[in-house]
Amino acid sequence: MGKDLASRSFTREDRQRYRDKVHRCLDVLAEMLHRELFEFDLPLTGMEVELNLVDGEGQPAMRNAEVLARIDNPAFVQELGRFNLEINIPPQTLMGDGAARYERQVREQLNTAEEKAQAEGDGMVMIGILPTLRPEHLTHEAISANPRYALLDEQMLLARGEDLHIDIRGATEGLETHADSIAPEAACTSVQFHLQVSPENFAASWNAAQCLAGPQLALGANSPWFLGHELWRETRIALFTQATDTRPVEMKAQGVRPRVWFGERWITSVFDLFEENLRYFPALLPVVEDEDPAAELAAGRTPSLAELRLHNGTVWRWNRPVYDVVRGRPHLRIENRVLPSGPTVVDVLANGAFYFGALRALALEDRPVWSRMSFGAAEDNFTHAAQRGIDAATYWPGLGEVPATELVLRRLLPLADEGLKDWGVDDDIRARLLGVIEGRCTTGQNGAKWQVDAVHTLEARGIDRWEALRRMTLEYVERAHSNEPVHTWEPL
């Protein structure tokens, strides 16, 4: 959904033309896969990090346009909420000291941007959901002044036909509310890891990513608070699903799939995912371009497949397939959307190292884990991890149901080390980043755990919930700037 779109209305004819065109795009994609036209030299990785803006009191700062003007760096872009930004890190390899270069690049850019933001009293924080958000921060007026966001908001509410319904039940607290815009989606800030994959290895890599989603989320949970309520350890998962749900209750009862989707089966080709997206989901933004994809391919040029890419961007799989064209050459990527932002740059890079390494090792196994595990078990792992975070239990073939931390320590960390070694990552960098993951497992502390414990401590001292959330947020921001991994943070 990064495409800029002007405000407009759509007719019935627009939707019919779009359906015809997007299916032609799918046919051309199938031909390109058959003719093996995709570029794949090195397994490049990329990363996007979403940020929240806060003022000196830890409250949301609704000034992303002004902050972007001060930062003046094209790597930083607007996001849905006026209190959101995103930084895009250029693709690169992890070989050698690639992960260390990633870390230096992200820290340098964030530190420079932070200095410029602070000139007017604003700051940036990597966190899954900003704990100080209140209902007045999540109205239609909170959406960034960009025509594509206004258009998306309008079309999603039209598709649903009624206000959005948010209903999230935690272990001890629950929240039910309604929204007349998609602004609550802006509360969900994440990190997206991108991995370029060859067509022949795509299915194995995507299946492996689905298996990893539960353990990933258990270790990385960082979103326990929303609108003053302690809900899931990674509330972002439930909130994002519900804040983009175009289905009224009757459509849910019929089994219609949500646009934020884990999926429902293991795949045998990347084509399966694009084909499912067209089969199950009607167009939200039926914008038809002039390009004839079949003619472009016949002429020896690479088609943009603009309609297919736009439609794919309005189906929010947690592991999303991506078709892209760079310097005239097509390639495929997996966009991993599982994890929240933060807490620190080194935590984010450690999450990436764990994901990229374990995925590589799992995808190359002779007897793949998904051949011994039902798809439903992988989805259950994901849901339980969102609900319970680092305390979640997970199912894994050969181990049965075990604590997520035990699964990671016994099985997945060695695999991640093996995968990173195969990738040529330097020994000291592997040890440092995977050591952060090990530290979370042995201490039992990730971002969500630290946040919850901090607020409970403040409340035990007689401080009310909103003030406790504000103080915790300010302390979180201070500690995040130290770049010390969250498992080493002392309690309040």
C-alpha positions in Angstrom: 0.0 0.0 0.0 3.0 2.3 -0.5 1.6 3.5 -3.8 0.5 7.2 -3.9 -3.1 7.5 -5.0 -5.2 10.5 -5.7 -8.6 10.9 -4.1 -11.4 9.6 -6.4 -14.5 7.5 -6.5 -15.0 4.2 -8.3 -17.8 3.0 -10.6 -19.1 -0.5 -11.2 -17.3 -0.4 -14.5 -14.1 0.4 -12.8 -14.4 -2.6 -10.6 -15.2 -4.9 -13.6 -12.2 -3.5 -15.6 -9.9 -4.0 -12.6 -11.0 -7.6 -12.1 -10.3 -8.4 -15.7 -7.0 -6.6 -15.7 -5.7 -8.1 -12.4 -6.5 -11.6 -13.7 -4.5 -10.8 -16.9 -1.6 -9.8 -14.6 -1.9 -13.2 -12.8 -1.7 -15.0 -16.1 1.4 -13.0 -17.0 3.0 -13.8 -13.7 2.4 -17.5 -14.3 4.1 -17.2 -17.7 7.1 -15.4 -16.1 7.4 -18.2 -13.6 7.2 -20.8 -16.3 9.9 -19.1 -18.3 12.2 -18.6 -15.3 12.6 -14.8 -15.8 13.2 -13.8 -12.2 16.5 -12.4 -11.0 18.2 -14.0 -8.1 22.0 -13.6 -7.6 22.4 -13.0 -3.8 19.7 -13.4 -1.1 19.4 -9.6 -0.3 17.5 -8.5 2.8 15.7 -5.3 3.5 14.0 -3.7 6.5 11.3 -1.1 7.3 10.9 0.2 10.8 7.7 2.1 11.9 8.1 4.7 14.6 5.9 6.7 17.0 6.3 10.4 17.7 6.1 11.6 21.3 6.4 14.9 23.0 8.4 15.7 26.1 5.6 14.3 28.3 5.4 10.9 26.6 2.2 11.8 24.8 1.6 11.3 21.1 2.9 14.1 18.9 0.5 14.6 16.0 3.1 16.3 13.8 4.6 13.8 11.4 4.5 16.3 8.4 6.4 18.9 10.4 8.9 16.4 11.7 9.5 15.0 8.2 10.2 18.5 6.9 12.8 19.0 9.7 14.5 15.5 9.1 14.6 16.1 5.3 15.8 12.5 4.6 14.0 10.5 1.9 14.6 7.3 3.9 11.9 8.6 6.3 8.3 8.6 5.1 4.8 9.3 6.3 2.7 6.5 7.8 -1.1 6.2 8.4 -1.3 8.2 11.7 -0.1 11.7 12.2 2.0 10.4 15.1 3.7 7.7 12.9 6.8 7.7 10.7 8.7 4.9 8.9 12.3 4.5 8.0 13.2 2.3 5.0 16.6 0.6 5.0 18.1 -0.1 1.5 18.5 -3.8 0.6 21.8 -5.5 1.4 23.4 -8.8 2.1 24.0 -10.2 5.6 27.3 -11.8 4.5 30.4 -10.9 6.5 29.6 -7.9 8.7 26.4 -7.0 6.9 24.3 -7.2 10.0 26.7 -4.8 11.8 26.5 -2.4 8.9 22.7 -2.6 9.2 22.8 -1.7 12.9 25.2 1.2 12.3 23.1 2.6 9.5 19.9 2.4 11.4 21.3 3.9 14.5 23.1 6.7 12.7 19.9 7.7 10.7 17.7 7.4 13.8 20.1 9.5 15.9 20.4 12.2 13.3 16.6 12.3 12.8 16.0 12.3 16.6 18.3 15.4 17.0 16.3 17.3 14.3 12.9 16.2 15.8 14.1 17.3 19.3 14.6 20.8 18.0 10.8 21.4 18.4 10.5 19.0 21.4 9.4 15.9 19.5 11.0 12.5 19.9 10.8 9.1 18.2 10.2 5.7 19.8 10.1 2.1 18.5 7.3 0.3 20.3 4.5 -1.9 19.1 1.6 0.3 20.4 2.3 3.6 22.1 0.9 3.1 25.6 -0.2 6.8 26.0 -2.6 6.7 23.1 -6.2 7.7 24.1 -9.4 7.5 22.1 -9.0 11.2 21.0 -5.8 10.3 19.2 -7.5 7.7 17.0 -10.1 9.7 15.2 -10.5 10.5 11.5 -8.5 13.7 12.2 -5.5 11.7 13.3 -5.0 10.2 9.8 -2.1 11.7 7.9 -2.9 14.3 5.3 -2.2 12.0 2.3 -4.9 11.3 -0.4 -4.1 7.6 -0.4 -4.9 7.2 3.3 -8.1 9.1 2.9 -9.0 6.9 -0.1 -8.2 3.7 1.8 -10.2 4.8 4.8 -13.2 5.6 2.7 -13.1 2.4 0.7 -12.6 0.1 3.7 -15.6 1.7 5.6 -17.7 1.5 2.4 -16.8 -2.2 2.0 -17.8 -2.9 5.6 -20.9 -0.8 5.5 -20.7 0.1 9.2 -18.3 1.2 12.0 -15.3 -1.0 12.8 -15.8 -3.1 15.9 -12.8 -3.6 18.2 -13.2 -6.4 20.8 -10.0 -7.7 22.5 -10.0 -9.9 25.6 -6.9 -10.2 27.6 -6.2 -12.6 30.6 -7.6 -10.1 33.1 -8.8 -7.0 31.2 -10.9 -6.5 28.0 -11.7 -3.7 25.7 -14.7 -3.2 23.4 -15.2 -0.1 21.3 -16.2 1.1 17.8 -14.4 3.3 15.3 -15.7 5.3 12.4 -12.4 5.3 10.6 -9.3 3.0 10.2 -7.3 5.3 12.5 -6.9 2.6 15.2 -4.7 0.7 12.6 -2.2 3.6 13.1 -1.7 2.4 16.7 0.0 -0.7 15.3 3.7 -0.1 14.5 5.9 -2.9 13.3 9.1 -4.0 11.7 9.0 -5.6 8.3 11.9 -7.9 7.2 12.3 -8.5 3.5 14.1 -11.4 2.0 14.6 -11.9 -1.8 13.9 -15.5 -2.7 14.2 -17.4 -5.9 10.9 -18.8 -7.3 12.1 -22.4 -6.8 12.8 -21.8 -3.1 9.8 -19.5 -2.4 7.4 -22.2 -1.2 9.9 -23.7 1.2 10.9 -20.3 2.5 7.3 -19.1 3.0 6.3 -22.3 4.7 9.3 -22.0 7.0 8.4 -18.4 7.8 4.9 -19.5 8.8 6.4 -22.1 11.1 8.6 -19.5 12.7 5.9 -16.9 13.2 4.8 -18.2 16.6 8.2 -18.4 18.2 9.2 -15.1 16.6 6.2 -13.3 18.1 6.6 -14.9 21.6 10.2 -13.6 21.8 9.5 -10.2 20.3 6.1 -9.2 21.8 6.1 -5.5 22.7 2.5 -4.3 22.6 0.7 -5.1 25.8 -1.2 -1.8 26.3 -4.0 -0.2 24.2 -6.3 2.6 25.3 -5.2 2.2 28.9 -6.0 -1.6 29.0 -3.6 -4.5 29.5 -4.7 -6.9 26.7 -2.6 -9.4 24.8 1.1 -9.4 25.1 1.1 -8.5 21.4 -2.2 -6.7 21.2 -1.1 -5.3 17.8 -2.0 -8.6 16.2 -5.7 -8.5 17.2 -6.0 -4.8 16.8 -4.6 -4.7 13.3 -6.8 -7.6 12.3 -9.9 -5.9 13.6 -9.0 -2.3 12.5 -8.8 -3.4 8.9 -11.7 -5.9 8.9 -14.1 -5.1 6.0 -16.5 -8.0 7.1 -19.7 -7.2 9.0 -20.6 -9.8 11.5 -22.8 -11.8 9.1 -19.9 -12.2 6.6 -17.7 -13.5 9.5 -20.4 -16.0 10.3 -20.3 -17.3 6.7 -16.6 -17.9 7.0 -15.4 -15.0 4.8 -11.7 -14.5 5.3 -10.3 -11.4 6.9 -7.9 -9.2 4.9 -5.3 -9.5 7.7 -4.7 -13.2 7.3 -2.3 -15.9 8.5 -3.4 -18.2 5.6 -4.9 -21.6 5.7 -2.5 -24.1 4.0 1.1 -24.8 3.1 2.0 -23.8 -0.4 3.8 -25.4 -3.3 4.5 -22.2 -5.3 4.5 -18.5 -4.9 1.7 -18.5 -7.4 -0.6 -20.1 -4.8 -0.5 -16.9 -2.7 -1.2 -14.4 -5.4 -4.0 -16.6 -6.8 -5.6 -16.9 -3.4 -5.5 -13.2 -2.9 -7.5 -12.7 -6.2 -9.9 -15.6 -5.5 -10.9 -14.6 -2.0 -10.6 -10.8 -1.7 -12.5 -8.2 -3.8 -10.7 -5.1 -4.9 -10.5 -2.2 -2.4 -8.8 0.2 -4.8 -9.7 -0.7 -8.4 -7.2 1.6 -10.1 -6.4 0.5 -13.7 -3.2 1.5 -15.3 -2.6 1.8 -19.1 0.1 -0.9 -19.4 -0.7 -4.1 -21.2 1.3 -6.7 -19.2 1.1 -9.4 -21.9 2.3 -6.9 -24.6 5.2 -5.8 -22.3 6.3 -9.4 -21.8 6.0 -10.2 -25.5 8.1 -7.2 -26.3 10.9 -8.5 -24.0 10.3 -5.9 -21.3 9.4 -6.6 -17.7 5.8 -5.8 -16.9 5.0 -3.8 -13.7 1.9 -5.9 -12.9 0.6 -2.7 -11.2 -2.9 -4.0 -10.5 -1.7 -7.3 -9.1 0.8 -5.4 -6.8 -1.8 -2.9 -5.6 -4.3 -5.7 -4.9 -1.6 -7.7 -3.1 -0.9 -4.6 -0.9 -4.5 -4.6 0.4 -4.3 -8.2 1.7 -2.2 -8.0 4.8 -0.7 -11.5 5.2 1.7 -11.8 8.2 4.1 -13.3 5.6 3.3 -11.5 2.4 4.6 -12.4 -1.1 6.0 -9.4 -3.0 6.5 -9.0 -6.7 8.8 -6.1 -7.6 10.8 -4.7 -10.5 14.3 -3.2 -9.8 16.4 -1.8 -12.6 14.1 -3.5 -15.1 14.5 -6.9 -13.6 11.7 -8.8 -11.7 12.2 -10.4 -8.4 10.2 -12.0 -5.6 10.4 -11.3 -1.8 8.9 -12.5 1.4 7.8 -9.6 3.6 7.7 -10.7 7.2 5.2 -8.5 9.0 5.0 -10.5 12.3 7.0 -8.4 14.7 6.3 -5.1 16.5 8.8 -2.2 16.4 11.5 -2.0 19.1 12.5 -1.8 21.8 16.0 -1.0 20.6 18.0 -1.1 17.4 20.0 -4.1 18.6 16.8 -5.9 19.6 15.4 -5.3 16.1 18.6 -6.6 14.5 18.7 -9.6 16.8 15.1 -10.4 15.8 16.2 -10.2 12.2 19.2 -12.4 12.6 17.1 -15.0 14.4 14.5 -14.9 11.7 16.8 -14.9 8.6 19.1 -17.6 10.1 16.4 -20.0 11.3 14.3 -19.5 8.1 17.3 -20.5 5.9 18.1 -23.6 8.0 14.4 -24.7 8.1 13.9 -24.1 4.4 16.9 -26.4 3.5 16.0 -29.3 5.8 15.7 -32.7 4.0 12.5 -33.5 5.9 10.9 -30.0 6.4 9.1 -29.2 9.6 5.8 -28.4 7.8 5.6 -31.9 6.5 5.3 -33.0 10.1 3.1 -30.2 11.4 -0.4 -29.2 10.5 -1.0 -25.6 9.3 -3.5 -25.2 12.1 -0.8 -26.0 14.7 1.4 -23.2 13.2 -1.5 -20.8 13.4 -2.3 -21.8 17.0 1.3 -21.1 17.9 1.0 -17.7 16.4 -2.2 -16.8 18.2 -1.0 -18.2 21.6 2.2 -16.2 21.2 0.3 -13.0 20.5 -1.8 -13.6 23.6 0.8 -14.8 26.1 4.1 -13.5 24.6 7.3 -14.9 26.1 5.2 -17.2 28.4 3.5 -18.9 25.5 3.6 -22.6 24.9 4.2 -23.8 21.4 3.9 -27.1 19.5 6.8 -28.4 17.6 7.3 -31.8 15.9 9.5 -34.1 18.0 9.1 -32.0 21.1 5.3 -31.7 21.5 4.0 -28.7 23.4 6.8 -26.9 25.2 7.5 -23.3 26.4 8.4 -21.0 23.5 11.7 -20.2 25.3 12.6 -23.9 25.5 11.8 -24.4 21.9 14.1 -21.5 20.9 17.0 -22.6 23.2 16.9 -26.3 22.3 16.0 -26.2 18.7 15.7 -22.9 16.9 18.7 -21.0 18.1 21.1 -23.7 16.9 19.3 -23.7 13.6 19.5 -19.9 13.4 23.3 -20.1 14.0 23.6 -22.7 11.3 21.6 -20.7 8.9 23.6 -17.5 9.5 26.9 -19.5 9.2 25.7 -20.8 5.8 25.0 -17.2 4.8 28.6 -16.2 5.7 27.8 -14.0 8.6 30.9 -13.3 10.7 31.2 -15.4 13.9 31.3 -12.5 16.3 28.2 -10.9 14.9 26.3 -14.2 15.0 27.3 -14.6 18.6 26.3 -11.1 19.6 22.9 -11.0 18.0 21.8 -14.5 18.8 23.1 -13.9 22.3 20.4 -11.2 22.6 17.7 -13.8 21.7 19.3 -16.3 24.2 19.2 -13.6 26.9 15.5 -13.0 26.5 14.9 -16.8 26.8 17.0 -17.2 30.0 15.7 -14.0 31.7 12.1 -14.4 30.5 12.0 -10.7 29.7 11.0 -9.1 26.4 9.5 -5.6 25.7 6.0 -6.6 26.7 7.1 -8.2 29.9 9.1 -5.2 30.9 6.3 -2.8 30.1 3.7 -4.7 32.1 5.9 -5.2 35.1 6.8 -1.5 35.1 3.2 -0.3 35.1 2.2 -2.8 37.8 5.1 -1.6 39.9 4.0 2.0 39.5 0.4 1.2 40.3 1.5 -0.7 43.4 2.9 2.6 44.6 -0.5 4.3 44.3 -0.1 5.9 40.8 -3.2 5.7 38.6 -3.1 3.8 35.3 -2.7 6.7 32.9 0.0 8.4 34.9 1.8 5.0 35.2 1.6 4.5 31.5 3.0 7.9 30.9 5.9 7.5 33.3 6.7 4.0 32.0 6.7 5.4 28.4 9.2 8.1 29.3 11.5 5.5 31.0 11.1 3.2 28.0 12.2 6.0 25.6 15.2 6.8 27.8 16.3 3.1 27.9 15.7 2.5 24.2 18.1 5.3 23.3 20.8 3.5 25.2 20.6 0.6 22.7 21.0 -1.9 25.6 18.9 -5.0 24.8 15.6 -5.2 26.6 16.4 -8.4 28.5 19.1 -6.4 30.4 16.7 -3.6 31.5 16.3 -3.4 35.3 12.8 -3.1 36.7 11.4 0.3 37.8 
